Amino acid sequence: QVQVVESGGGSVQTGGSLKLSCAVSGYTYSSKCMGWFRQVSGKEREGIATVYVGSFGIINAYYVESMRGRFTISLDNTENTLYLRMNNLKPEDSAIYYCAADRPERLCRPSRVDFDFWGLGTQVTVSA
């Protein structure tokens, strides 16, 4: 059974940084798609970035254009841990941040929010 567990959320002031972590276990595919998403209360879940991962690490990374620059997705393939580095945070970045994993044959893009496996999310709050 695939398990996805996020960590690293918290409260920061405007302009601050956070690094989120996502541990994935029980995933049997040799290649996979993993990604970060977020959801503001009362709004739809939106994608941030995804990575298509092979046996030796990231093959391709995809970003929602509005997220590129301040958000950086990375991977420790040996530890099966996905990261999201967030810089210059703004109050509008406050949301629950989710990590997800998906089958490798599906389109690995952050425009999709119907991934197979999801974590419970971690709260990020940015104060003015």
C-alpha positions in Angstrom: 0.0 0.0 0.0 1.4 3.4 -1.0 1.8 5.9 1.8 2.5 9.6 1.3 3.5 11.7 4.2 4.2 15.4 4.1 6.1 17.5 6.7 7.8 20.8 7.1 4.8 23.2 7.1 4.5 26.0 9.6 4.1 29.7 10.0 6.4 32.3 8.5 6.4 36.0 7.8 6.2 37.5 4.4 9.4 37.1 2.6 10.4 34.0 4.5 11.2 30.5 3.3 10.1 27.0 4.0 11.2 23.6 2.8 8.5 20.9 2.7 9.3 17.2 2.6 7.3 14.2 1.3 8.1 10.6 2.1 6.7 8.0 -0.2 6.7 4.3 0.7 5.1 1.2 -0.7 5.4 2.4 -4.3 6.3 -0.6 -6.5 6.8 1.1 -9.9 10.4 1.6 -11.0 9.5 5.0 -12.4 6.9 7.3 -11.1 5.4 10.8 -11.1 5.4 12.8 -8.0 4.2 16.3 -7.3 3.3 19.2 -5.0 -0.1 20.8 -4.9 -1.9 23.3 -2.7 -5.4 24.2 -1.6 -6.7 27.4 -0.1 -9.8 27.0 2.0 -12.9 27.4 -0.3 -10.9 27.1 -3.5 -10.0 24.2 -5.8 -6.7 22.3 -5.4 -4.0 23.7 -7.7 -0.8 22.2 -8.9 2.7 23.6 -8.2 5.2 21.3 -9.8 5.7 17.7 -10.7 8.6 15.4 -11.5 8.9 12.3 -13.6 11.3 10.1 -11.8 13.3 7.1 -13.2 15.7 4.7 -11.6 18.5 7.3 -11.3 16.5 10.3 -10.4 14.5 13.1 -12.0 14.0 12.8 -15.7 11.9 15.9 -16.1 10.4 18.6 -13.9 7.3 20.6 -14.7 6.1 23.8 -13.1 3.0 25.9 -13.2 4.4 29.0 -14.7 3.2 31.3 -12.0 5.0 29.1 -9.4 8.4 28.9 -11.3 11.1 30.9 -9.6 9.9 31.1 -6.0 9.2 27.3 -5.7 11.7 24.6 -6.4 10.9 20.9 -6.5 13.7 18.4 -5.8 14.2 14.7 -5.0 16.3 12.5 -2.9 15.8 9.3 -4.9 17.7 7.1 -2.5 15.4 8.1 0.3 12.2 8.3 -1.9 11.7 11.8 -0.5 10.4 14.7 -2.5 11.0 18.3 -1.5 9.5 21.7 -2.2 11.6 24.7 -1.4 9.5 27.9 -1.1 11.2 31.3 -1.1 9.9 34.9 -0.7 6.6 33.6 0.6 3.5 35.8 0.5 0.3 35.8 2.4 -1.5 34.4 -0.6 0.7 31.3 -0.5 -1.0 30.3 2.8 -2.7 27.0 2.1 -2.6 23.3 2.8 0.2 21.8 0.7 -0.2 18.3 -0.6 2.2 15.8 -2.0 1.0 13.2 -4.4 2.3 10.2 -6.4 0.9 8.7 -9.6 1.4 5.8 -12.0 4.2 6.5 -14.5 2.0 5.9 -17.6 -0.2 8.9 -16.8 0.5 12.5 -17.8 2.9 13.9 -15.3 1.9 17.5 -15.2 0.8 19.8 -12.4 -2.2 20.8 -14.4 -3.7 17.4 -13.3 -5.0 17.1 -9.8 -6.3 13.5 -10.0 -3.2 11.7 -8.9 -3.7 8.3 -7.4 -2.0 8.6 -4.0 -2.2 11.7 -1.7 -0.8 12.7 1.6 -2.9 14.4 4.3 -1.3 17.7 3.7 0.7 20.2 5.7 -0.4 23.7 6.6 1.6 26.7 5.5 0.7 30.1 6.9 2.3 33.3 5.8 1.6 36.4 7.9 1.9 39.9 6.6 
